[in-house]
Amino acid sequence: MSFWQRLSYNIQRVMALDPAAKSPWMVFWTYPHIKALNYHYIAHALYVKGHPLLARLLAKRARRVTGIEIHPGAQIGPGLFMDHGMGIVIGETAIVGKDVTLYQGVTLGGTKLDPVKRHPTLEDHVLIGAGTKILGNVTIGQGAKIGCNVVIKQDVPAGAIVYEAPVWIKYPGQDQIVPFYKTSTSSASEPKAKG
C-alpha cells in the first residue's frame, strides 16, 4: 500500500469511527495520530533501509509534535486509530495489525533488553483501552478487546474481552479494604453516617 493509499484509508477509518470527525480535511490537519503515522511511514522506510539515526530523529520529532512515540522499527498495519493519542508508546519490535484502535496512554512495551522480538503483536481489529500496558512478546488475538488501565503480560485469545482488575477502597477510620463498586444507592460496605 502506497503512502497516499494508506493515508486515505486511515482518514476514511477515522471518519467511520469518530463522530467528532466532521470532514476528511479536519482529520488530516487536526488529528495527531494521522501526523504520527505519516512520520512513521517515512521513519520506518529509513529504518528498514539501514538509516537508524535519521529514522530515530524523525520519530523524535513526531513525538514532540504529536505526543505519540512510535519506534521506527515497529510494523504498523493500515487503519490504526489512536483516539486522542497522547502518551501512546509503541516499541521497536511491536507489530500492529489492520484496523486496530488504541486509546490514550497505551504502551506496547518490552520486558527484555536483548535485541530480539520483545514487544507485543496485535492482530487485526484489536481494541485497547486508555492507559493499558501490554508488555513483552505476547500476542493479542484478532478482534480482542482490552479495557482501560490493564497490565497484560500473556497472550490474549482471539475475540476475548479483558476487563480491568477490581478497584479496592479503604474508607477513613476503617481497617477493612473492600471492593469499590455499588450495586444500588446504598452499600453495606460503605461507612454509616454518624448522627
C-alpha positions in Angstrom: 0.0 0.0 0.0 1.5 3.4 -1.0 1.8 6.3 1.3 -1.2 8.1 -0.3 -3.4 4.9 -0.2 -2.6 4.3 3.4 -3.2 8.0 4.3 -6.6 7.9 2.6 -7.5 4.6 4.3 -6.5 5.9 7.7 -8.6 9.1 7.2 -11.6 7.1 6.0 -11.4 4.9 9.1 -11.4 7.9 11.4 -14.4 9.3 9.5 -16.3 6.0 10.0 -15.4 5.6 13.7 -15.3 9.1 15.3 -18.4 11.2 15.4 -16.3 14.2 16.2 -14.6 14.0 12.8 -16.6 16.5 10.6 -14.5 16.2 7.4 -11.5 14.5 5.9 -9.6 17.8 5.9 -10.3 18.2 9.6 -8.9 14.7 10.3 -5.8 15.4 8.1 -5.0 18.7 9.7 -6.0 18.2 13.3 -5.7 14.6 14.3 -2.3 14.0 15.9 -2.3 10.3 15.2 -2.5 11.0 11.4 0.6 13.1 11.7 2.3 10.5 13.8 1.5 7.7 11.2 2.7 9.9 8.4 6.1 10.5 10.2 6.3 6.8 11.0 5.7 5.8 7.4 8.9 7.7 6.4 10.9 6.8 9.5 10.1 3.1 9.1 11.3 3.2 5.5 14.6 4.8 6.6 15.0 2.3 9.4 14.5 -0.7 7.1 17.0 0.8 4.5 19.7 1.0 7.2 19.4 4.6 8.3 18.5 4.2 12.0 19.9 7.6 13.1 17.8 9.5 10.6 14.8 7.3 11.4 15.1 8.0 15.1 15.5 11.7 14.6 12.3 11.8 12.6 10.5 9.6 15.2 11.7 12.0 17.9 10.3 15.0 16.0 7.0 13.1 15.6 6.8 12.5 19.4 7.5 16.2 20.1 4.8 17.3 17.7 2.1 14.8 18.5 2.8 13.3 21.9 2.8 9.8 20.3 6.0 7.8 20.3 6.4 5.1 17.7 9.8 3.4 17.3 10.7 3.4 13.6 11.2 -0.4 13.7 7.6 -1.0 14.7 5.4 -2.6 12.0 2.1 -0.8 11.7 -0.8 -2.0 9.6 -3.3 0.2 7.8 -6.2 1.8 9.7 -4.5 2.2 13.1 -6.7 4.7 15.0 -5.1 6.3 18.1 -8.0 8.1 19.6 -6.8 11.2 21.5 -3.3 9.7 21.1 -1.4 11.5 23.8 1.1 9.3 25.6 0.9 6.2 23.3 4.2 4.3 23.1 4.9 1.6 20.5 8.2 -0.2 20.9 10.7 -1.3 18.3 9.6 -4.9 17.6 5.9 -4.3 18.0 3.6 -5.5 15.2 0.2 -3.8 14.9 -2.3 -5.4 12.5 -5.0 -3.9 10.4 -7.8 -1.7 11.8 -6.5 -1.6 15.4 -7.8 1.0 17.9 -5.6 2.4 20.7 -6.8 5.0 23.2 -4.6 7.5 25.0 -1.8 6.3 27.3 -1.4 2.8 25.8 2.1 1.2 25.9 3.2 -1.6 23.7 6.4 -2.2 25.7 9.3 -4.6 26.0 10.4 -6.6 29.1 13.9 -7.6 27.8 17.0 -5.6 26.8 18.1 -8.2 24.3 17.9 -7.4 20.6 15.1 -9.9 20.0 11.3 -9.8 19.4 10.4 -8.2 22.8 7.3 -6.2 22.1 3.6 -7.2 21.6 1.9 -8.3 18.4 -1.7 -7.0 18.0 -3.6 -8.9 15.4 -6.3 -7.3 13.2 -9.3 -5.5 14.7 -8.0 -5.3 18.3 -9.2 -2.5 20.6 -7.0 -1.4 23.6 -8.5 0.9 26.3 -6.9 4.0 27.7 -3.9 3.5 30.0 -3.4 -0.2 29.2 0.2 -1.5 29.2 0.9 -4.6 27.1 4.4 -5.8 27.9 6.7 -8.4 26.3 6.5 -10.7 23.3 2.8 -11.5 23.7 0.1 -11.8 21.1 -3.3 -10.1 21.4 -5.6 -12.2 19.2 -7.8 -10.9 16.3 -10.8 -9.0 17.5 -9.8 -9.0 21.2 -10.9 -6.0 23.3 -9.0 -4.9 26.4 -10.4 -2.5 28.9 -8.7 0.5 30.5 -5.7 0.5 32.8 -5.0 -3.2 32.5 -1.5 -4.7 32.5 -1.1 -7.6 30.1 1.9 -9.9 30.2 0.5 -13.0 28.5 -1.3 -13.9 25.3 -4.9 -13.0 24.8 -7.0 -15.3 22.6 -8.9 -14.0 19.5 -12.2 -12.5 20.3 -11.6 -12.3 24.1 -12.6 -9.4 26.3 -10.3 -8.5 29.1 -11.5 -6.3 32.0 -9.6 -4.3 34.5 -8.9 -5.7 37.9 -11.5 -4.7 40.6 -10.8 -1.4 42.3 -10.5 -1.6 46.1 -11.1 1.1 48.7 -10.1 1.7 52.4 -12.6 4.1 54.0 -11.2 6.6 56.5 -11.3 5.3 60.1 -11.8 1.6 59.0 -9.3 -1.2 58.7 -11.2 -3.2 56.2 -10.4 -2.9 52.5 -13.5 -3.7 50.3 -14.3 -3.8 46.5 -15.2 -0.3 45.4 -18.4 -0.6 43.4 -22.1 -0.1 44.0 -25.0 -2.3 43.0 -27.5 0.1 44.5 -27.6 3.6 46.1 -26.7 2.1 49.4 -24.0 -0.4 50.0 -23.2 -2.4 53.1 -19.5 -1.8 52.6 -19.9 2.0 52.9 -19.5 3.5 56.4 -22.7 4.6 58.0 -23.3 8.3 58.5 -23.0 9.4 62.1 -25.7 11.2 63.6 
